[in-house]
Amino acid sequence: MPTTVKVPAPRLVRPARFTKDEIRFELAKRSFIDFLDYVYLTEPRPDGTNSRIKFELWPHLIDAAQHLLIDKRIIVPKPRQIGWTWLLAAYVVWKVAYNQNFKVLLLSQGQDEAYDFLGKCEYIRLNLPPELQPRRINDARNSIELGKEWWVRALPSTAKAGHGTTAGLVIFDEADFHEYLESAYAAVDPTIRDVGGQLIMVSKCDARTPQSLFKRLVRGAPLNGFTCLFYPWNVRVNRTQEWYDEGLKAAADPFDYAKSYPATLEEALAAPKEMQVIGKELYDTYVAETRAPISVQASTKVWQRYVPGRRYIAASDISHGVGLDKSVTVLVDIASGLVVADVVSRTTDPLQFTVDSFALLRAYQSPVWVIEDNDWGMRVIDRANALNYPRLYQREAGKFGWRTHDSTRPILWGNLLDALFHRTILLPNIEGVEEMAWLIRNPGRGGRIEAAAGGTDDYMVAVGIALSCREYAVQGTASYEPPGARPDAGIYKWGRGRGTARRGARI
């Protein structure tokens, strides 16, 4: 008879029982939003003491927290006191507490600011429930260590800050006020890339540094890889227009107050009024006069077609064609001051840009064409010569192109500003007019006129060059002959006389 084997019945294993608090604590370790339910912060009372209050998760902080969890590079031009610093301090504690051997580097404006930021992190740690509180193994003022390779370290902005340090999270607090921001950013950026870490920059905007790296990165987002987050001053629930107006009346410096509580990103980045070249009223007048072109073909726009007998001048400012600054050719009617047509592109390579400009200018009987001879401008000049353009500007025989330097820059900007202020130039292209808002006198460069950080001045430069060479404008049809066919073909000279720029031209 076959042997019967008894198989024991499976033993039921009772699942482990967890309390609601244990489940919530585990969720807090895994979810930053849930972790914020256990965060407490301190705020000063009117009597000088501090109060312990629960972190309030306003709607904009929920949005910010979600970006912290997703985006690798974040830059934040911020109004004062909308909760960013405490949110970042909580994020630092959450990241380092529940990720073994995780490192966080905090870079602040100065030593006191570094200690203050780290103090917020320590306050949050100490006020967590025991089940969530990571154990600290040191008592240093500039770091919180949880293990040998497991820490948060706070450093002031110095020439060597961040060099040789690899961290999974790097935060620049009040970045626009760092004296050594560029060197620190250059030091930590490669290490962040190597470890796949996260880089966060937050700051109020410093009005004294219109060309700062921080502002350039804000303006370059998202093309530069950064996510720019801006929330206006009134996102905090207790702030009203009356609150803002009362603070403005009491402010010792109204402009600094406006920079501390901007309502828009443009306000946050705007240069002080004393640096601005074009006032808002004049700028608004030019904006109101812009209009749609009568013809658009790729990067070429036309507002007025060729009129026989009119005298025209063309000028070009050439970019590198990589999506940052612009390549611009403008065509100006000398009599009316109207920019009748232009070619504007951020991405067209110099050779194609030459072809597009060449085609436009032929339709206007080939006026004198003045090309700035920067590095890429020389390629346009060479290409225009190869196409036998008959009227290329030469500052002296054999030296094609406009050369911008210490002597010619004041002439360029002087002619442009004179035309803008006296309303003798008409700019129908809104893209060109918008550059007027970015023109500043940079105090760091002796009051030199240029575009503020993140803005461009290519269109303005092209118009300024055209106005500086308008006396060369000619009337009639140009013959197409190879360069050098006659000694003075297309030569426009730039000379000197009694300390003043003197120009002469031959056709």
C-alpha positions in Angstrom: 0.0 0.0 0.0 1.3 3.5 -0.8 2.6 5.4 2.1 0.5 8.4 3.1 2.4 11.5 4.1 0.6 14.1 6.1 1.4 17.7 5.1 1.0 20.0 8.0 -1.4 22.8 7.5 0.2 26.2 6.7 0.7 28.3 9.7 -0.9 31.7 9.6 1.5 34.5 10.5 -0.2 37.4 12.2 0.9 40.6 10.5 2.8 43.0 12.7 0.6 45.7 14.2 1.8 49.3 13.9 0.3 52.2 15.8 -0.9 55.2 13.9 2.0 57.3 15.2 4.5 54.7 13.9 2.9 54.8 10.5 2.9 58.6 10.4 6.6 58.7 11.5 7.5 56.3 8.7 5.6 58.4 6.2 7.4 61.5 7.5 10.8 59.9 6.8 9.7 59.1 3.3 7.7 62.2 2.4 9.0 65.7 2.9 5.4 67.1 2.8 4.5 64.8 5.7 7.7 65.6 7.5 6.7 69.3 7.6 3.8 68.4 9.9 6.4 67.9 12.6 8.5 71.0 12.0 8.5 73.8 14.5 10.2 77.2 14.1 10.9 80.2 16.3 9.9 83.8 15.8 10.6 86.8 17.9 7.9 88.4 20.1 7.5 92.1 20.5 8.9 91.8 24.1 12.2 90.4 22.7 11.6 86.8 23.6 11.1 84.0 21.1 8.0 81.9 20.5 7.8 78.3 19.3 5.3 77.9 16.5 4.3 75.2 14.2 5.5 75.5 10.6 2.6 76.8 8.5 2.5 75.3 5.0 1.2 78.1 2.9 0.1 77.3 -0.7 3.3 78.7 -2.3 5.4 76.7 0.2 3.6 73.5 -0.9 4.5 74.4 -4.5 8.1 75.2 -3.6 8.4 71.9 -1.6 7.3 69.9 -4.6 9.9 71.6 -6.8 12.6 70.8 -4.2 11.7 67.1 -4.6 11.8 67.2 -8.4 14.2 69.8 -9.7 18.0 69.4 -9.6 18.9 73.1 -10.0 16.7 75.8 -8.5 17.2 79.5 -8.3 14.9 81.8 -6.3 14.9 85.6 -6.4 12.7 86.1 -3.3 10.9 88.8 -1.3 11.7 89.0 2.4 10.1 86.7 5.0 7.9 84.5 2.9 9.1 81.3 4.5 11.9 80.2 2.2 14.7 80.0 4.7 12.8 77.9 7.2 11.5 75.7 4.4 15.1 75.1 3.2 16.3 74.4 6.7 13.5 71.8 7.1 14.5 70.3 3.7 18.2 70.1 4.8 17.2 68.2 8.1 14.9 65.8 6.2 17.5 65.0 3.5 20.4 64.4 5.9 18.4 62.7 8.7 17.0 59.8 6.7 19.7 59.3 4.0 22.8 57.7 5.6 26.1 59.3 4.7 24.4 62.2 2.9 26.3 65.6 2.9 24.9 69.1 2.7 26.9 72.2 2.2 25.4 75.6 3.1 27.1 78.7 1.8 26.1 82.0 3.3 27.0 85.7 2.8 29.1 85.8 6.0 30.0 83.8 9.1 27.1 85.1 11.2 24.7 84.3 8.4 26.1 80.8 8.1 25.7 80.2 11.8 22.1 81.6 11.7 21.1 79.2 8.9 22.6 76.2 10.6 20.9 77.3 13.9 17.6 77.1 12.2 18.4 73.5 11.1 19.4 72.6 14.7 16.2 74.2 16.1 14.1 72.0 13.8 16.1 68.9 14.7 15.8 69.5 18.4 12.0 70.0 18.2 11.3 66.9 16.3 9.6 64.0 18.1 12.1 61.5 19.5 11.1 58.9 16.9 12.1 61.3 14.1 15.0 63.1 15.7 18.5 62.1 14.3 21.3 61.8 16.9 24.0 64.4 16.6 27.6 63.4 17.4 29.3 66.8 17.6 28.7 70.2 19.2 30.5 72.4 16.7 28.9 75.7 15.7 29.6 75.4 12.0 28.3 71.8 11.4 25.8 69.2 12.4 27.4 65.7 12.2 25.4 62.5 12.3 28.4 60.3 11.3 31.9 60.5 9.9 30.7 61.1 6.3 27.2 62.2 7.3 26.9 66.0 8.0 25.5 69.5 7.3 28.3 72.1 7.1 27.8 75.9 7.0 30.5 78.1 5.5 30.7 81.9 4.8 31.4 83.2 1.3 35.2 83.2 0.8 37.5 82.7 -2.2 38.0 79.0 -1.2 34.5 78.2 0.0 33.3 74.9 -1.5 36.6 74.0 -3.1 37.4 70.3 -2.7 34.1 69.4 -1.1 31.6 66.9 -2.6 28.0 67.1 -1.3 24.7 65.8 -2.4 23.0 69.1 -1.7 24.5 72.6 -1.9 22.6 75.7 -0.9 23.7 79.3 -1.6 21.7 81.5 0.8 21.4 85.2 -0.1 23.6 84.3 -3.1 23.4 87.8 -4.7 25.3 89.2 -1.8 28.2 86.7 -1.9 31.5 88.4 -2.6 32.9 85.2 -4.1 29.8 83.7 -5.7 31.4 83.1 -9.1 34.4 81.2 -7.7 32.3 79.2 -5.3 29.8 78.3 -8.0 32.6 77.3 -10.3 34.0 75.1 -7.5 30.8 73.2 -6.5 29.1 72.9 -9.9 31.3 70.1 -11.2 31.0 68.1 -8.0 27.2 68.5 -8.1 27.2 67.2 -11.7 29.5 64.2 -10.8 27.3 62.9 -7.9 24.0 63.9 -9.5 23.3 66.2 -6.6 21.1 69.2 -6.1 22.0 72.9 -6.3 19.8 75.6 -4.8 20.3 79.4 -4.9 18.0 81.8 -3.0 18.4 85.5 -2.5 16.9 88.9 -2.3 18.3 90.8 -5.4 21.1 93.2 -4.7 20.4 96.4 -6.6 24.1 97.4 -6.5 25.2 94.5 -8.7 23.2 94.6 -11.9 25.5 92.2 -13.7 25.8 89.6 -11.0 26.1 85.9 -11.6 22.9 85.3 -9.7 20.9 87.7 -11.9 22.4 86.2 -15.0 21.4 82.7 -13.9 17.8 83.9 -13.1 17.5 85.4 -16.6 19.0 82.4 -18.3 16.5 80.0 -16.8 15.3 77.5 -17.9 17.8 77.3 -20.9 20.7 77.1 -18.5 19.2 74.1 -16.6 17.9 76.1 -13.6 14.3 76.2 -12.6 13.5 79.8 -11.5 10.9 80.1 -8.7 9.4 83.5 -7.9 6.6 84.3 -5.5 5.5 87.9 -4.9 5.5 89.6 -1.5 1.7 89.1 -1.0 1.8 85.2 -1.0 2.0 85.4 2.8 -1.6 85.3 3.9 -1.5 88.3 6.3 0.0 90.7 3.8 -2.3 93.2 2.1 -1.8 96.3 0.0 -2.4 98.4 3.1 0.4 96.5 4.8 2.7 97.2 1.9 1.8 100.9 1.7 2.3 101.4 5.4 5.8 99.8 5.2 6.7 101.9 2.2 5.8 105.2 4.0 7.9 104.3 7.0 10.9 103.0 4.9 14.1 105.0 5.1 15.0 103.9 1.6 11.8 103.4 -0.6 13.8 101.8 -3.4 15.4 99.2 -1.0 11.9 98.5 0.4 10.6 97.9 -3.1 13.5 95.5 -3.8 12.8 93.7 -0.6 9.1 93.2 -1.5 8.8 92.9 -5.3 5.5 92.0 -6.8 7.0 90.7 -10.1 10.2 89.1 -11.3 10.9 92.2 -13.3 10.7 94.3 -10.2 13.0 92.0 -8.4 15.7 92.2 -11.1 15.3 95.9 -12.0 18.3 98.2 -11.6 17.9 101.3 -9.4 16.4 104.3 -11.1 19.6 106.2 -10.9 21.3 103.5 -13.0 18.6 103.2 -15.6 19.3 105.0 -18.9 15.7 105.2 -20.2 12.9 106.3 -17.9 9.6 104.4 -17.7 7.5 107.2 -19.3 9.8 107.4 -22.4 9.9 103.6 -22.6 6.1 103.3 -22.5 5.9 105.9 -25.3 8.1 103.8 -27.5 6.2 100.6 -26.6 2.9 102.3 -27.6 4.4 103.1 -31.0 5.4 99.5 -31.9 3.3 97.7 -34.5 3.1 94.6 -36.5 5.3 94.3 -39.6 3.8 94.3 -43.1 6.0 91.3 -44.1 7.6 88.5 -42.1 9.9 85.9 -43.7 11.8 83.8 -41.2 13.9 86.2 -39.1 13.3 89.2 -41.5 10.6 91.7 -40.8 9.6 94.7 -42.9 7.6 97.7 -41.8 8.0 99.9 -44.9 9.1 98.9 -48.4 11.7 100.6 -50.5 10.9 104.1 -51.5 12.9 105.4 -54.6 15.0 108.5 -53.7 15.2 107.7 -50.0 18.6 107.4 -48.3 19.1 104.3 -46.1 21.8 103.0 -43.8 22.2 99.4 -42.5 24.1 98.2 -39.5 24.7 94.8 -37.9 25.7 93.5 -34.4 26.6 89.8 -34.6 26.1 87.2 -31.8 27.6 83.7 -31.5 24.3 82.2 -32.6 23.8 80.0 -29.5 20.5 81.3 -28.2 21.8 83.9 -25.7 22.5 87.2 -27.3 21.1 88.2 -30.7 22.4 88.9 -34.2 20.7 92.0 -35.5 20.7 93.9 -38.8 18.7 97.2 -38.8 17.8 99.3 -41.9 17.1 102.9 -41.2 15.5 105.5 -43.4 17.7 108.6 -42.8 15.0 111.2 -43.5 12.2 109.8 -41.3 14.4 108.0 -38.7 12.2 104.9 -39.1 13.7 101.4 -38.8 12.0 100.2 -42.0 13.2 96.6 -41.7 15.4 94.3 -39.6 16.8 90.8 -39.3 16.9 89.5 -35.8 17.9 86.0 -34.7 19.2 84.2 -31.6 20.1 81.0 -33.3 21.0 81.7 -37.0 24.7 81.0 -37.7 26.7 83.9 -39.0 26.8 82.6 -42.6 23.1 82.2 -42.9 22.6 85.5 -41.1 24.7 87.2 -43.8 22.6 85.7 -46.6 19.4 86.8 -44.9 20.7 90.4 -44.4 22.2 90.5 -47.9 18.8 89.5 -49.4 17.0 92.2 -47.4 19.5 95.0 -48.3 19.4 94.1 -52.0 15.6 94.9 -51.9 16.6 98.4 -50.8 19.2 99.0 -53.5 22.2 97.9 -51.4 22.7 100.8 -48.9 25.9 101.2 -47.0 26.2 98.3 -44.6 28.1 98.8 -41.4 29.1 95.6 -39.6 30.6 95.5 -36.1 33.9 93.6 -36.5 33.8 91.5 -33.4 35.0 87.9 -33.6 31.9 86.6 -35.3 31.3 89.9 -37.1 34.4 89.2 -39.2 32.8 86.1 -40.5 29.8 88.1 -41.7 32.2 90.7 -43.3 34.1 88.0 -45.1 30.9 86.4 -46.3 29.5 89.7 -47.5 32.7 90.4 -49.4 32.5 86.9 -51.0 28.9 87.7 -52.1 30.3 91.0 -53.6 28.2 93.3 -51.6 29.1 96.7 -53.1 28.9 99.1 -50.2 30.6 97.6 -47.1 31.7 100.2 -44.6 35.5 100.4 -44.0 36.9 102.5 -41.2 40.0 102.8 -43.3 41.1 101.3 -46.5 41.2 97.5 -46.3 39.8 97.5 -42.7 36.2 96.5 -43.0 33.7 97.0 -40.2 32.9 99.2 -37.2 35.3 98.8 -34.3 33.8 99.5 -30.9 36.4 100.7 -28.4 37.0 103.5 -25.9 36.9 106.2 -28.5 33.9 105.0 -30.6 31.7 103.7 -27.8 30.8 107.2 -26.5 30.0 108.2 -30.1 27.7 105.1 -30.6 25.8 105.6 -27.4 25.7 109.4 -27.6 24.1 109.3 -31.1 21.6 106.6 -30.0 20.5 108.4 -26.8 20.3 111.7 -28.5 17.9 110.2 -31.1 15.9 108.4 -28.4 15.5 111.4 -26.1 14.7 113.8 -29.0 12.4 111.2 -30.6 14.2 111.3 -34.0 14.3 107.5 -34.2 11.2 105.3 -34.7 11.4 101.7 -33.6 8.4 99.7 -34.6 9.8 96.3 -33.4 8.7 95.5 -29.8 11.7 93.2 -29.5 14.1 96.1 -30.1 12.2 98.5 -27.9 12.2 96.1 -24.9 16.0 96.3 -24.8 15.6 100.0 -23.8 14.4 98.9 -20.4 17.6 96.9 -19.8 20.0 99.7 -20.5 21.9 100.8 -17.4 24.9 102.9 -16.4 27.1 100.2 -14.7 28.7 101.8 -11.6 31.2 98.9 -11.5 32.6 100.0 -14.9 32.7 103.7 -14.6 29.1 104.3 -15.6 29.5 102.5 -18.9 26.2 101.9 -20.7 25.3 98.3 -21.2 22.5 95.8 -20.7 21.7 94.7 -17.2 22.2 91.1 -16.2 20.1 88.7 -18.3 19.1 91.4 -20.8 20.6 92.2 -24.2 21.5 95.4 -26.0 22.3 94.0 -29.5 19.4 95.8 -31.2 20.3 99.1 -29.5 23.9 98.7 -30.5 23.0 98.1 -34.1 20.8 101.2 -34.2 23.5 103.2 -32.5 26.0 102.1 -35.1 23.6 103.0 -37.9 23.0 106.5 -36.5 26.7 107.0 -36.1 27.3 106.3 -39.8 24.2 107.9 -41.2 26.2 110.5 -43.2 27.4 107.8 -45.4 23.9 106.9 -46.6 23.6 107.2 -50.4 20.8 107.2 -52.9 20.6 105.1 -56.1 21.4 101.7 -57.4 24.8 100.1 -56.6 26.6 98.1 -59.2 27.8 94.6 -58.3 31.5 94.4 -58.9 34.1 92.3 -57.2 35.8 93.9 -54.2 38.9 95.7 -55.3 37.7 96.2 -58.9 38.3 99.9 -58.3 40.5 101.2 -55.6 37.8 103.2 -53.7 34.8 100.9 -54.2 32.7 100.8 -51.1 35.4 102.4 -48.9 34.3 104.5 -45.9 37.0 106.1 -43.9 37.3 106.9 -40.2 39.8 109.6 -39.4 40.8 112.1 -36.7 40.8 115.9 -36.7 41.5 118.3 -33.8 40.6 115.8 -31.1 37.2 115.0 -32.6 36.1 112.0 -34.7 36.0 113.0 -38.4 34.5 110.7 -41.0 34.8 110.8 -44.8 33.4 108.5 -47.4 33.9 107.7 -51.1 31.7 105.6 -53.3 
